[in-house]
Amino acid sequence: MRRRRIILAGIIIFIGVNYLLLSLDKEHKVDRLAYVSEWLPAFQADMKEEVNKPGVLAPIEENHLYFSEETGEFQEFLMEEGAEVQVGDPLYTYRVTNYYETVAALEQQQTKLNGEVQAVEGAISDMNRYQIPRSTQGTATADTEQPSIQIELPENPVEAAMIKEQYLIEKKKELSAKEAELSSIEAQLNELESTGDSITVESPYEGVVTEISTTLEAPLVTIAGKELQAEGELTEQERSRIAEGLPVHIKVDEMAMALEGTLEKIQKTPENVSIKGKSIYPFSVVIKEDEETEQQENQENKVEQEEAGEESNDTTEELLPGYHVNLSIITDESKDATVLFEKNLHAGAVWKMNDNGKLIKQKVETGLYMASMVEITKGIKAGEWAVAERKSQFRHQATFITPLQWYKFKFKEVVSGKYDGWGKYFVTGLLSR
């Protein structure tokens, strides 16, 4: 029993003396070794923060046509619900009550539409003439007989060119709609002058007839456009940190299809305002049309099918209203960011290897978090090695030892000369301990 106590006391004294020596070793004469079992390099990756929401595809616009019994006696519908219609397709017929009043009303609409068409054509012409300077600031104003066009343009010429192009696309679309409506009015005038009492109303829109009113209640006909957008809902908390114009990744549930879009509009007021109820804000996402991306994906699919011995099918399934989608709203992103895993970080710092082969503690600044990855904005560069663990025995500027992972090396490669001076370093490592 006495012997055991003496041994125990000796062990305690030995440990205490060594701890005291290490504490008093201000000049670091006693080597401190750190055992590192795993290293991970900092690498580059695209980082992003996103909010994932369910959504559904819906028509971008619904157009309504109206009929007043004061203008005449309704005759019949010339299409059914669910029918696809093109611009100029007949929708319904009616018999006019007063020929001269109807002609005057149609001519008035014709004059109005002619003026609107000329105004849109003028706006397009003015914008085409406008030259974006190398340094754009303020607004772009086109001199014309029509009211001046005011468009906010950013200083970046590339962004300004994109806004100009988008403006022209929207105006050309508006011009097409006005011309279609004008064509419909002119056709009604010609038919009325020909028959004397009946008019066939043609569709000024392209799309699908989603509703007809057999009771002649307004609207008489509803036509949904073929262009689709994604729609979803935001909570009150999400609404405060999400803004219009953010990029959105769209995945269609029913099809293996990924699309890109832009958050175009967020409703400023919730669907229902209630003290006890939840505030829900609807939003819409415009789907981008990227023909090059689509062609590339189709080509890749074709190659995969050929390799698998399957018949190639170039027909792309059509997206339909009502298809459910998953929306990933990108609130922030960083391209080619320097990244580490969360397990590399320890209280705002990392243990990394310096140029002299020592273990040092390096303070870092972080950015975005994604999954288990963290963006490093300052303190470490891509390619530098960091410890993947945290141990109390790590010391700044300490020498470290790490296990040799033989399975990662092939002996023939080592001795072949691929690794210069391997023999020198091998012998140095053996003799240094």
C-alpha positions in Angstrom: 0.0 0.0 0.0 2.8 2.4 0.9 4.6 1.5 -2.3 1.5 2.4 -4.3 1.2 5.7 -2.6 4.8 6.5 -3.4 4.3 5.6 -7.1 1.2 7.7 -7.3 2.9 10.7 -5.6 5.8 10.4 -8.0 3.5 10.4 -11.0 1.8 13.5 -9.7 5.1 15.3 -9.0 6.4 14.3 -12.5 3.4 15.8 -14.2 3.4 18.9 -12.0 7.1 19.6 -12.7 6.6 19.2 -16.4 3.6 21.5 -16.4 5.6 24.0 -14.4 8.5 23.8 -16.8 6.2 24.4 -19.8 4.6 27.4 -18.0 8.0 28.9 -17.2 9.4 28.2 -20.7 9.0 31.8 -22.1 11.8 31.3 -24.7 10.2 28.1 -26.0 13.3 26.0 -25.4 11.0 23.0 -24.9 9.5 21.7 -28.2 5.8 21.7 -28.4 4.3 19.2 -30.8 0.8 19.3 -32.2 -0.7 16.1 -33.6 -2.9 16.9 -36.6 -4.9 13.9 -38.0 -6.7 15.7 -40.9 -6.0 18.7 -43.1 -8.4 20.3 -45.5 -7.5 22.8 -48.2 -9.4 26.1 -48.7 -11.1 25.9 -52.1 -13.1 28.1 -54.5 -16.9 27.7 -54.9 -19.9 29.7 -55.8 -21.7 30.6 -52.6 -25.3 31.8 -52.3 -28.0 32.4 -49.7 -31.5 31.4 -50.9 -35.1 31.2 -49.7 -36.9 28.1 -51.0 -40.6 28.4 -51.6 -43.2 26.2 -53.4 -44.9 27.8 -56.4 -47.2 27.1 -59.3 -47.1 28.1 -63.0 -49.9 30.5 -64.1 -50.5 32.7 -67.2 -48.8 36.1 -67.1 -51.9 37.8 -68.2 -55.6 37.2 -68.6 -57.5 39.3 -71.2 -61.2 40.0 -70.9 -63.7 40.8 -73.6 -67.0 42.5 -72.8 -70.4 42.7 -74.5 -73.1 45.3 -73.9 -76.7 44.3 -74.8 -77.2 48.0 -75.7 -75.0 47.6 -78.7 -77.1 44.8 -80.2 -78.6 41.3 -79.9 -76.2 38.5 -79.0 -76.2 35.6 -81.6 -73.8 32.8 -80.7 -70.4 31.8 -79.5 -68.0 30.5 -82.1 -65.6 28.7 -79.7 -65.7 26.7 -76.5 -63.9 26.8 -73.2 -60.4 25.3 -73.4 -60.0 26.2 -77.1 -56.7 27.7 -78.3 -57.3 30.9 -80.3 -55.0 33.0 -82.5 -55.2 36.6 -83.2 -58.1 37.1 -85.7 -60.0 33.9 -84.8 -63.8 34.5 -84.6 -65.1 34.5 -81.0 -68.8 35.4 -81.2 -71.4 37.2 -83.4 -74.2 39.7 -82.6 -76.8 41.7 -84.5 -76.5 45.5 -84.1 -79.4 47.5 -82.9 -78.5 50.8 -84.5 -76.3 50.6 -87.6 -75.1 54.3 -87.6 -74.3 54.4 -83.9 -72.4 51.2 -84.1 -70.3 52.5 -87.1 -69.6 55.7 -85.3 -68.5 53.9 -82.1 -66.2 51.5 -84.1 -64.7 54.4 -86.1 -64.0 56.3 -82.8 -62.2 53.2 -81.5 -60.3 52.9 -84.8 -59.1 56.5 -84.5 -58.1 56.1 -80.9 -56.1 52.9 -81.7 -54.4 54.5 -84.7 -53.1 57.2 -82.4 -51.9 54.7 -79.8 -50.1 52.7 -82.5 -48.4 55.8 -83.8 -47.3 56.8 -80.3 -45.8 53.4 -79.6 -44.1 53.3 -83.0 -42.6 56.8 -82.2 -41.3 55.6 -78.8 -39.7 52.6 -80.4 -38.1 54.8 -83.1 -36.8 57.3 -80.5 -35.3 54.6 -78.4 -33.6 53.0 -81.4 -32.0 56.3 -82.2 -30.8 56.9 -78.6 -27.0 56.1 -78.3 -25.8 55.0 -74.9 -22.7 56.9 -73.9 -19.7 55.2 -72.3 -20.6 56.8 -69.0 -24.3 57.0 -68.5 -25.8 59.0 -65.7 -29.3 60.3 -64.9 -32.1 59.7 -67.4 -32.3 59.0 -71.1 -34.5 61.5 -72.9 -35.5 61.2 -76.5 -36.7 64.4 -78.3 -39.9 63.7 -80.2 -43.2 65.4 -81.1 -44.8 62.9 -78.6 -44.3 63.4 -74.9 -40.6 62.9 -74.0 -39.5 59.4 -73.0 -38.0 59.3 -69.5 -36.1 56.1 -68.6 -33.7 55.7 -65.6 -30.5 54.3 -66.9 -27.6 53.1 -64.7 -24.1 54.4 -65.1 -22.8 51.0 -66.3 -23.1 51.0 -70.1 -23.8 47.2 -70.2 -26.7 47.5 -67.7 -28.0 50.5 -69.6 -28.0 48.5 -72.8 -29.9 45.7 -71.2 -32.6 48.2 -69.9 -32.8 49.7 -73.4 -33.3 46.3 -75.0 -35.9 45.3 -72.4 -37.8 48.6 -73.1 -37.8 47.9 -76.8 -39.1 44.3 -76.2 -41.9 45.6 -74.1 -42.9 48.3 -76.6 -42.8 45.9 -79.5 -45.1 43.6 -77.5 -47.4 46.5 -76.8 -47.4 47.5 -80.5 -48.3 44.0 -81.6 -51.3 44.0 -79.2 -52.5 47.4 -80.4 -52.2 46.4 -84.0 -54.2 43.2 -83.3 -56.9 45.2 -81.6 -57.0 47.7 -84.5 -57.2 44.8 -87.0 -60.2 43.4 -85.1 -62.0 46.7 -85.2 -61.4 47.2 -88.9 -62.7 43.7 -89.6 -65.9 44.5 -87.7 -66.3 47.7 -89.7 -65.9 45.8 -93.0 -68.3 43.1 -92.0 -70.9 45.6 -90.8 -70.7 47.6 -94.0 -71.0 44.3 -95.9 -73.9 42.7 -94.1 -75.6 45.8 -92.8 -76.6 44.4 -89.4 -74.3 41.7 -88.0 -70.7 41.7 -86.6 -68.3 38.8 -85.9 -65.9 39.8 -83.1 -62.4 38.4 -83.6 -59.9 37.7 -81.0 -57.3 40.4 -80.5 -55.2 38.0 -78.3 -53.5 34.7 -78.6 -54.0 32.1 -75.9 -56.5 29.7 -74.4 -60.2 30.5 -73.7 -60.5 29.8 -70.0 -64.0 31.1 -69.5 -67.1 32.1 -71.4 -70.3 33.6 -69.9 -73.4 32.0 -71.4 -75.5 34.4 -69.3 -73.7 37.3 -71.0 -72.5 38.6 -67.7 -69.2 40.5 -67.7 -66.7 39.5 -68.8 -68.1 37.7 -71.8 -64.9 35.9 -72.7 -61.6 35.4 -70.8 -58.5 34.5 -72.7 -55.3 33.5 -70.9 -52.0 34.2 -72.6 -49.6 31.3 -73.4 -46.7 33.0 -71.6 -46.3 31.6 -68.1 -44.9 32.9 -64.9 -44.3 31.3 -61.5 -46.4 32.4 -58.6 -45.8 31.9 -54.9 -46.3 33.4 -51.4 -44.1 35.0 -48.8 -44.5 35.2 -45.1 -44.2 38.5 -43.2 -40.7 37.7 -42.1 -39.6 36.7 -45.6 -41.2 39.8 -47.1 -38.9 42.1 -45.1 -35.7 40.6 -46.6 -36.7 39.8 -50.1 -36.8 42.4 -52.9 -38.0 42.6 -56.5 -35.4 41.9 -59.1 -33.7 39.0 -57.3 -32.7 36.0 -59.5 -34.7 32.8 -59.0 -34.0 29.1 -59.8 -37.1 27.2 -60.9 -37.4 23.5 -60.8 -40.6 21.9 -62.4 -41.9 19.0 -60.3 -43.6 17.1 -63.2 -40.6 17.3 -65.5 -36.8 17.1 -65.2 -36.5 20.8 -66.1 -34.6 23.6 -64.4 -35.3 27.2 -65.4 -34.0 30.7 -64.5 -36.2 33.6 -63.6 -36.4 37.0 -62.0 -38.6 38.0 -59.1 -40.7 40.6 -60.9 -43.4 41.7 -58.4 -44.2 41.3 -54.8 -47.6 42.5 -53.7 -47.3 45.4 -51.3 -50.4 44.5 -49.3 -51.2 41.0 -47.9 -54.1 39.0 -49.2 -55.9 39.3 -45.8 -55.2 41.9 -43.2 -55.9 40.6 -39.7 -54.5 41.1 -36.2 -54.6 37.5 -35.4 -54.1 36.0 -38.8 -50.9 35.6 -40.8 -49.9 38.1 -43.4 -49.2 36.5 -46.8 -47.7 38.4 -49.7 -48.1 36.9 -53.2 -45.2 37.3 -55.6 -44.6 36.5 -59.3 -41.5 35.3 -61.1 -40.8 36.0 -64.8 -39.3 33.0 -66.6 -36.2 33.8 -68.7 -36.1 32.5 -72.2 -32.5 31.2 -72.9 -32.5 29.5 -76.3 -28.8 28.7 -76.1 -29.2 26.9 -72.7 -32.2 25.0 -74.0 -30.4 23.9 -77.1 -27.3 22.8 -75.1 -29.5 20.8 -72.6 -31.3 19.2 -75.5 -28.0 18.2 -77.2 -26.7 16.8 -73.9 -29.9 14.8 -73.4 -29.6 13.5 -77.0 -26.0 12.3 -76.5 -27.0 10.5 -73.3 -29.9 8.8 -75.0 -27.6 7.7 -77.9 -25.1 6.3 -75.4 -27.8 4.4 -73.6 -29.1 3.0 -76.9 -32.4 4.9 -76.6 -34.2 6.7 -79.4 -33.7 10.4 -79.3 -36.7 12.6 -78.8 -36.3 16.3 -79.6 -39.9 17.1 -78.6 -39.8 19.1 -75.4 -42.8 18.7 -73.2 -44.9 21.8 -73.0 -45.2 23.7 -69.7 -48.8 24.0 -68.6 -50.6 26.3 -66.2 -51.0 24.5 -62.8 -47.7 22.7 -62.9 -46.1 22.9 -59.4 -42.5 24.2 -59.1 -39.9 24.7 -56.5 -38.5 28.3 -56.3 -35.1 29.2 -54.9 -34.9 32.9 -54.4 -31.2 34.0 -54.4 -31.0 36.7 -51.7 -27.2 37.0 -51.9 -24.4 35.3 -53.8 -20.6 35.3 -54.2 -18.9 33.9 -57.3 -15.6 32.0 -56.9 -15.5 32.6 -53.2 -12.7 31.2 -50.9 -14.5 28.5 -48.9 -13.8 26.2 -45.9 -16.1 23.8 -44.1 -17.6 24.8 -40.7 -15.5 22.2 -38.9 -12.4 24.2 -40.0 -13.5 27.2 -38.0 -12.9 27.6 -34.3 -14.1 30.8 -32.6 -13.5 33.0 -35.6 -10.1 31.5 -36.4 -8.5 28.6 -38.2 -5.4 26.6 -37.5 -3.4 26.6 -40.7 0.1 25.7 -42.0 2.4 28.6 -42.7 5.3 28.7 -45.3 7.7 27.4 -42.7 5.7 24.3 -41.9 4.5 25.6 -38.6 1.0 25.5 -37.1 -0.4 29.0 -36.7 -3.7 30.4 -35.5 -5.2 32.8 -38.1 -8.1 35.1 -37.4 -10.6 35.1 -40.4 -13.5 37.1 -41.6 -16.5 35.2 -42.9 -19.2 35.9 -45.4 -22.0 33.6 -46.7 -23.0 30.3 -45.2 -24.3 27.5 -47.4 -24.9 24.0 -46.2 -21.8 23.1 -44.2 -19.6 25.6 -46.1 -18.4 29.1 -45.0 -17.1 31.9 -47.2 -13.8 33.3 -46.0 -13.4 36.9 -47.0 -10.1 37.6 -45.2 -7.4 35.5 -43.5 -6.9 32.5 -45.8 -6.5 32.0 -49.5 -7.6 29.2 -51.8 -5.1 26.3 -51.7 -3.9 26.9 -48.1 -4.3 24.0 -45.7 -6.3 24.2 -42.5 -6.8 21.8 -39.6 -10.1 20.0 -39.7 -10.3 19.6 -35.9 -9.8 21.5 -32.7 -7.7 20.3 -29.9 -6.5 22.0 -26.7 -2.9 21.0 -27.3 -2.6 23.2 -30.4 -0.2 26.1 -29.9 0.6 29.0 -32.2 3.9 28.5 -34.1 4.1 24.9 -32.9 5.7 22.1 -34.8 3.1 19.5 -35.9 3.1 15.9 -36.8 0.6 14.3 -39.0 0.0 10.6 -40.1 1.4 9.6 -43.5 -1.5 8.4 -45.6 0.3 5.7 -47.7 -2.8 4.8 -49.7 -2.6 8.2 -51.4 0.8 7.4 -52.8 2.1 5.0 -55.3 5.7 3.9 -54.7 6.6 4.0 -58.4 5.4 7.6 -58.7 7.4 8.7 -55.6 10.7 7.2 -56.9 10.1 8.0 -60.5 11.2 11.7 -60.1 7.7 13.1 -60.1 8.4 14.5 -56.6 11.8 16.4 -56.7 14.1 15.8 -53.8 11.9 13.2 -52.1 14.9 11.2 -50.8 16.4 14.3 -49.1 13.2 15.2 -47.3 12.6 11.5 -46.4 16.0 11.2 -44.7 15.6 14.6 -43.0 12.3 13.6 -41.6 13.7 10.4 -40.1 16.8 12.0 -38.6 15.0 15.1 -37.2 13.4 12.9 -34.4 
